[in-house]
Amino acid sequence: MNVSHLLSSITRGKWLIDPNSAFANNTIIDGLLNRDYSDEKYLTTLSQNNPLQVLLQGKQTDASLSQYDNIPKGSTAVFNLSGSMLKYGTWCSYGTTELANAMKEAAMHPNVDSFVLNIDSGGGSVDSIAPMLEVVKYAQSQNKAVVALVDLCASAAYYVASHCDEIIAGNDISSEIGSIGVMMSFMDYAKHYEDQGIKQHVIFSSLSEYKNQPFIKALEGKYEQIIAEELDPLARKFQEDVTSQRGNKLKQETVGLLSGKMFFSPKAHEVGLIDGFGDMNYALSRAKLLSEKRTINNYLQ
């Protein structure tokens, strides 16, 4: 059930997300608790009702291999990564698995030689990241550059952008970048169910003394174990990947750079989180140029 995918991610998932985007999910949680999403339409996904679209240098088409046969060689495919990132699609958004599959189809076609990933996202669930990293790396392995054109690019969205060949801010006014950090969100429904006369009993095997201990302690207000065993390892991995991808461009001495701070694009450029500024046309031109460089470098090796 697709609503349950969303509810599961919101209520128990680990998140790399900007707090403002996270708090926006509270209205969804209220609606789920009040059964506002019981209509059958919420059991379908956006891709079932509206197939994912890809923009090919001004031509919009269904993201399928047969469609790529009709475009000129050397085309650049533009994909949107927007809103809260989830691994699986819901009624109102595409999942990163769907987006990654569509991008891979484009990367496999000889008529597509580069990509622009148009990002406007505050981040999302941790498990939404891997499908995007996999397809970005696949495209690059085919000598097809991936340029990130960003407005809001926070947390999990920046994790993805950091693996692209170049990161370009769409403007120097509203574009925000960063939030390199990890958070976890879950709701304690005990009082809610108690008010409805429902009492939950959780029973563990005597041979399973460590099962769910971090979560159980967190319900008691003891967060040390869940931080040490689940959140800190993810945060360290996030920091390591960003520093590896951005290399010497990053001014790591910047306060908060790798610990959750957000930066408007001029400052983000100054501290090495992005590579420059430009519009879609500029991003398209950079993607083509970087793909040409990849091809030449591969030939010379």
PLY file of the C-alpha trace (Angstrom):
ply
format ascii 1.0
element vertex 301
property float x
property float y
property float z
element edge 300
property int vertex1
property int vertex2
end_header
0.00 0.00 0.00
1.51 3.34 -1.06
0.07 5.37 1.80
1.76 2.97 4.21
5.10 3.56 2.42
4.69 7.25 3.12
3.50 6.76 6.70
6.34 4.34 7.42
8.96 6.75 6.11
7.56 9.72 8.00
7.00 8.04 11.33
10.02 5.77 11.71
12.55 6.56 9.02
16.01 8.07 9.28
16.17 11.34 7.41
18.68 13.59 5.75
16.40 16.58 5.46
16.23 20.29 6.14
14.11 20.87 9.31
11.70 23.22 7.53
10.90 20.47 5.05
10.57 17.92 7.85
8.08 20.01 9.81
5.95 20.37 6.69
5.17 16.65 6.99
3.27 17.21 10.23
0.07 18.06 8.37
0.37 14.78 6.45
0.75 12.87 9.71
-2.36 14.55 11.13
-4.29 13.59 8.02
-3.14 9.99 8.21
-4.15 9.73 11.87
-7.54 11.23 11.08
-7.96 8.84 8.13
-8.18 11.71 5.65
-6.34 9.56 3.10
-8.69 6.56 3.10
-9.93 7.17 -0.45
-8.85 4.49 -2.94
-7.04 7.07 -5.08
-4.36 7.32 -2.41
-3.55 3.64 -2.93
-2.14 4.41 -6.39
1.15 6.09 -7.21
1.76 9.24 -9.21
3.57 7.21 -11.88
0.47 5.04 -12.35
-1.71 8.10 -12.96
0.85 10.32 -14.68
3.93 8.60 -16.16
7.21 10.28 -15.31
8.20 12.82 -17.94
11.67 13.73 -19.18
12.59 16.97 -20.93
14.98 16.50 -23.84
16.37 19.91 -24.83
12.91 21.41 -25.03
11.00 18.29 -26.07
8.92 16.61 -23.38
8.31 12.88 -23.75
7.59 9.72 -21.82
10.74 8.32 -20.23
11.05 5.14 -22.31
13.68 3.78 -24.66
11.36 3.86 -27.69
10.94 7.61 -27.29
14.69 8.19 -27.27
14.92 6.68 -30.75
13.24 9.80 -32.14
15.58 12.42 -30.69
18.84 13.74 -32.19
22.15 12.26 -31.17
23.90 14.35 -28.54
20.70 15.21 -26.66
20.74 16.20 -22.99
18.08 14.68 -20.74
16.66 16.82 -17.94
15.13 15.16 -14.88
13.52 16.85 -11.89
14.29 15.88 -8.30
11.84 17.92 -6.27
10.00 17.80 -2.97
10.73 15.38 -0.15
12.74 12.41 -1.40
11.26 8.95 -0.80
12.53 5.63 -2.12
9.12 4.54 -3.43
6.51 6.60 -5.22
3.31 7.77 -3.55
0.07 9.28 -4.79
1.64 12.74 -4.91
5.29 12.13 -5.81
7.67 9.91 -7.74
10.05 7.74 -5.77
13.78 7.84 -6.41
13.59 4.23 -7.64
11.26 5.39 -10.43
13.40 8.41 -11.23
16.57 6.33 -11.24
15.03 3.71 -13.55
13.98 6.40 -16.01
17.43 8.00 -15.91
19.12 4.66 -16.50
16.98 4.05 -19.58
18.14 7.40 -20.91
21.77 6.69 -19.99
21.62 3.41 -21.92
20.51 5.11 -25.13
23.17 6.34 -27.60
21.15 9.44 -28.48
21.51 10.83 -24.94
24.99 12.07 -24.11
24.51 14.11 -20.92
22.13 14.94 -18.08
20.89 17.87 -16.07
19.41 16.95 -12.70
17.13 19.85 -11.77
17.04 19.77 -7.95
14.62 21.62 -5.70
14.46 19.49 -2.56
15.01 19.79 1.16
16.13 16.16 1.29
14.31 13.06 2.46
14.66 9.55 3.75
18.10 7.95 3.90
17.02 4.96 1.80
16.05 7.27 -1.08
19.69 8.20 -1.75
21.24 4.96 -3.03
19.09 4.59 -6.20
20.11 8.08 -7.30
23.81 7.60 -6.59
23.75 4.34 -8.52
22.25 5.89 -11.65
24.50 8.97 -11.52
27.55 6.71 -11.34
26.17 4.55 -14.16
25.70 7.56 -16.43
29.21 8.75 -15.65
30.59 5.28 -16.41
29.13 5.74 -19.90
31.02 9.07 -20.21
27.75 10.97 -19.80
28.14 13.90 -17.44
25.47 14.75 -14.87
25.16 18.41 -13.88
23.06 19.41 -10.87
21.09 22.64 -11.29
19.86 23.52 -7.81
17.55 25.89 -5.99
16.85 24.32 -2.60
19.42 21.55 -2.27
19.59 20.27 1.28
20.71 17.14 3.05
19.83 13.99 1.03
19.40 16.15 -2.08
22.89 17.56 -1.58
24.21 14.03 -1.01
23.04 13.27 -4.56
24.26 16.58 -6.00
27.73 16.10 -4.53
28.20 13.05 -6.77
27.36 14.99 -9.94
30.08 16.36 -12.21
29.20 19.94 -11.32
26.76 21.80 -9.06
25.23 25.03 -10.36
22.96 27.29 -8.32
19.99 28.55 -10.30
20.14 31.99 -8.68
21.90 34.06 -6.03
18.71 35.09 -4.22
16.72 32.12 -2.94
19.00 29.16 -3.63
20.04 27.42 -0.40
22.50 24.58 -0.12
23.81 22.39 2.69
22.22 20.78 5.75
24.83 18.02 5.77
23.50 16.09 8.73
21.19 13.31 9.89
18.02 13.27 11.95
15.47 10.67 12.95
11.77 11.24 13.45
9.21 9.00 15.08
5.92 9.54 16.82
4.88 8.12 20.18
1.24 7.16 19.66
0.75 5.61 23.09
-1.41 8.47 24.42
-3.37 8.70 21.17
-4.31 5.01 21.29
-4.81 5.06 25.04
-7.47 7.73 24.59
-9.24 5.33 22.22
-9.11 2.51 24.75
-6.29 0.67 22.99
-3.28 -0.65 24.89
-0.34 -2.10 23.02
1.69 -5.04 24.34
5.16 -5.73 22.91
6.73 -9.08 23.85
10.29 -10.16 23.01
11.85 -13.60 23.01
14.20 -14.30 25.91
16.82 -14.92 23.21
16.35 -11.47 21.63
17.51 -9.16 24.39
19.12 -6.67 21.97
16.22 -6.46 19.53
15.01 -2.87 19.03
16.84 -1.68 22.14
17.89 1.71 20.68
14.29 2.44 19.70
12.83 1.26 23.02
15.23 3.46 24.94
14.40 6.39 22.68
10.72 5.96 23.56
11.79 6.36 27.18
13.59 9.58 26.32
17.04 7.95 26.35
18.52 8.87 22.98
22.22 8.08 23.50
22.17 4.57 22.04
20.14 5.37 18.94
22.39 8.36 18.25
25.59 6.34 18.68
24.49 3.22 16.81
22.27 4.58 14.04
22.53 8.34 13.48
26.23 9.04 14.01
27.42 6.31 11.58
25.16 7.75 8.87
26.38 11.28 9.59
30.02 10.19 9.37
29.36 8.41 6.06
27.62 11.54 4.74
30.58 13.73 5.71
33.11 11.31 4.24
31.29 11.06 0.91
30.86 14.83 0.56
34.51 15.55 1.38
35.60 12.81 -1.01
33.45 14.11 -3.86
34.13 17.83 -3.37
37.78 17.40 -2.44
39.90 20.52 -2.10
37.01 22.75 -3.16
35.55 22.49 0.34
36.67 24.92 3.00
36.23 22.40 5.79
37.18 24.90 8.47
33.88 26.73 7.82
31.71 26.55 10.93
28.78 24.17 10.42
29.78 23.18 6.89
29.69 19.44 7.62
27.37 19.54 10.61
24.02 20.68 9.30
24.27 24.39 8.48
22.48 25.84 5.46
24.06 28.45 3.20
22.59 30.83 0.64
24.21 30.24 -2.73
26.83 33.06 -2.69
28.24 31.75 0.60
27.83 28.14 -0.58
29.99 29.01 -3.58
32.56 30.68 -1.35
32.92 27.61 0.88
32.99 25.12 -1.99
29.56 23.49 -1.82
28.73 24.54 -5.39
30.72 25.34 -8.53
28.93 28.37 -9.93
25.71 30.08 -10.98
23.56 29.87 -14.09
20.22 29.10 -15.68
19.03 25.96 -17.44
20.73 26.90 -20.71
24.02 27.29 -18.90
23.56 23.94 -17.16
22.82 22.29 -20.51
25.95 23.74 -22.06
28.08 22.65 -19.10
26.65 19.12 -19.24
27.58 18.78 -22.91
31.06 20.20 -22.39
31.78 17.97 -19.40
30.57 14.92 -21.34
32.96 15.78 -24.15
35.80 16.06 -21.63
34.87 12.69 -20.14
34.95 11.08 -23.58
38.32 12.65 -24.45
39.86 11.68 -21.11
38.59 8.13 -21.50
40.07 7.96 -25.01
43.46 9.23 -23.82
43.70 6.72 -20.99
0 1
1 2
2 3
3 4
4 5
5 6
6 7
7 8
8 9
9 10
10 11
11 12
12 13
13 14
14 15
15 16
16 17
17 18
18 19
19 20
20 21
21 22
22 23
23 24
24 25
25 26
26 27
27 28
28 29
29 30
30 31
31 32
32 33
33 34
34 35
35 36
36 37
37 38
38 39
39 40
40 41
41 42
42 43
43 44
44 45
45 46
46 47
47 48
48 49
49 50
50 51
51 52
52 53
53 54
54 55
55 56
56 57
57 58
58 59
59 60
60 61
61 62
62 63
63 64
64 65
65 66
66 67
67 68
68 69
69 70
70 71
71 72
72 73
73 74
74 75
75 76
76 77
77 78
78 79
79 80
80 81
81 82
82 83
83 84
84 85
85 86
86 87
87 88
88 89
89 90
90 91
91 92
92 93
93 94
94 95
95 96
96 97
97 98
98 99
99 100
100 101
101 102
102 103
103 104
104 105
105 106
106 107
107 108
108 109
109 110
110 111
111 112
112 113
113 114
114 115
115 116
116 117
117 118
118 119
119 120
120 121
121 122
122 123
123 124
124 125
125 126
126 127
127 128
128 129
129 130
130 131
131 132
132 133
133 134
134 135
135 136
136 137
137 138
138 139
139 140
140 141
141 142
142 143
143 144
144 145
145 146
146 147
147 148
148 149
149 150
150 151
151 152
152 153
153 154
154 155
155 156
156 157
157 158
158 159
159 160
160 161
161 162
162 163
163 164
164 165
165 166
166 167
167 168
168 169
169 170
170 171
171 172
172 173
173 174
174 175
175 176
176 177
177 178
178 179
179 180
180 181
181 182
182 183
183 184
184 185
185 186
186 187
187 188
188 189
189 190
190 191
191 192
192 193
193 194
194 195
195 196
196 197
197 198
198 199
199 200
200 201
201 202
202 203
203 204
204 205
205 206
206 207
207 208
208 209
209 210
210 211
211 212
212 213
213 214
214 215
215 216
216 217
217 218
218 219
219 220
220 221
221 222
222 223
223 224
224 225
225 226
226 227
227 228
228 229
229 230
230 231
231 232
232 233
233 234
234 235
235 236
236 237
237 238
238 239
239 240
240 241
241 242
242 243
243 244
244 245
245 246
246 247
247 248
248 249
249 250
250 251
251 252
252 253
253 254
254 255
255 256
256 257
257 258
258 259
259 260
260 261
261 262
262 263
263 264
264 265
265 266
266 267
267 268
268 269
269 270
270 271
271 272
272 273
273 274
274 275
275 276
276 277
277 278
278 279
279 280
280 281
281 282
282 283
283 284
284 285
285 286
286 287
287 288
288 289
289 290
290 291
291 292
292 293
293 294
294 295
295 296
296 297
297 298
298 299
299 300
